[in-house]
C-alpha cells in the first residue's frame, strides 16, 4: 500500500482503526517530498521537527481512543501566507524571508486542536499576486501533471503538493480564484468558502474584502472534512460568521443548476466547453434540473476585481516599510531611503505593479473615476448572482478559459494572465462559495476543472453535487 496515494478521509480511517501510525504517515510523505519535490517545488519550508513532536502527542490520544476530529492524525500542507507560530511564514517574498510569526492564525489553531499535523509551508505567488506561482521569490512551482506547465496560482504550491501526492490535503487562500484555479490546473478539488465562513485572523492580507482561506484536497469529500474543521466564528475577525457547515449527501434529485450563457464566450477552450455539456448531461441523469440562464455584467468582473484588489493591496502592503519587521535595506542612509530601498529590494515586479495600480486608483482625482465606480459595479455583480439564485440552487461554470498554460507564457503577457481570471473573480466580489472539481483532461492530457457556485453558506449543496458525480463514477468512498 502506498500511503501517499490515499485520500485524506481514507487515510484518517486507517489511522483511527489502528492499521497505520502517524509516524508511518509522516515517514511516507517526507520520503516522497525528498524524492519528488526537487522537480515540483511545492514547498518553501518543511516543518519536520514540529511535525514529529506533534505526531507523538496525537498518536498517544489515538491509542486511547480519543479521536478529536474526522481528520485526526492526517498531515496538512499550509500555504505560506498563513501565520504559523515560530515556523517560517514568508508570503514567498524577499520582504518576509526568515520571518517567524509570534502567533498562529485561527485556522492553524483549529487544525492543531483537531490533531492534524503540519507538514510544511507551500510555495505561492508573492503576496498571493499572480495566477501561476511563478512570481515567488523562491522560484516557480511546476505542474506535477506536466512540469512544462504552471500549476496555477496563487495557491499553486498547495495544489501541486496534493496532486503530486506530497500532502494528502492542504490549506490555500482565494482572493480571485487562487484556490480554484490551481486546483483545476492540477486535477484536484478546492473550495473557496463563503466570505465570513472562515476566520481571516492570521492570514497575511492581499485584499481584505475578498480573501478567504479554504481547503484543497484530492476529492470534494476531503475538502468538506477540512472545511468543517476550519469554519466558524472568531472574535478576532469581525467579518467571520457563527456558522456550522451542514453535512453533504450524494442525493441531488430536484436540485436546480443553472449554466450562464455568458460562460461560453470567446476564448473558452473547446474541450472545457465539451466537459461542461457532458457534466450537465450527467447531472440530468442524476435527476438534477439543469438549464441555461443569464448572468449579465460578467465582462465587468475582471476590471472591477483588479481595481478593488489592487487598491486594498496598496493599503495592506504599506506596512512593509523596512522599519518594524521584514526586509530592511542595508544601503539606506536616511529614513526616506530606508522606505524606498527596502520596498524596492523587498518586493518583486508583480507586487510593485499592483501597488502602483492601487495607489493610482485611490489617488486624488481618480478615486471617483475608478475605485468608487468599481465598488458600484461590485454591488451590481452581486445582485446579478442573487437574481440567478432566485431560480437556481447553484450555477455550473468553467474555472478558467483554458487548461494550464506553459511556464513563462503568462509572465510575458500580464494582461492575458489577468483575463484568465474571468470565471473566478466575480465569485469573490459577490462573497459566494465555489467548489472546483476535476472533470477529465484535454488532448494534451492537462486536467480540466469545473466549478459549482452556490448561495451564501451553501457549501453543503456544492459538496452534495460533487459527491453525486463522484459516486456515479465510482470514485466516492
Secondary structure, 3 states (H helix, E strand, C coil): CCHHHCCHHHHHHHHHHCCCCHHHHHHHHHHHHHHHHHHHCCEEEECHHHHHHHHHHHHHHHHCCCCCCCCCCCEEEEECCECCCCCECCCCCHHHCCCECCCCCHHHHHHHHCCCEEEEEECCCHHHCCCCCCCCCCCCCECCCCCCEECCCCCHHHHHHHHCCCCCEEEEEECCCCCHHHHHHHCCEEEECCCCCECCCCECCCCCCCCEEEEEECCHHHHHHHHHHHECCCCCCCCCCCCCCCCCCCCCCCCEEEEEHHHHCCCCCHHHHHHHHHHHHHHHHCCCEEEEECCCCHHHHHHHHHHHHHHHHHHHHHHCCCCCCCCCCCCCCCHHHHHHHHHHHHCCHHHHHHHHHHHHHHCCCCHHHHHHHHHHHHHHHHHHHHHHCCCCCEEEEECCCCCCCECCCCCCCHHHHHHCCCCCHHHHHHCCCEEEEEEEECCCCCEEEEEEEECCCCHHHHHHHHHHHHHHCCCCC
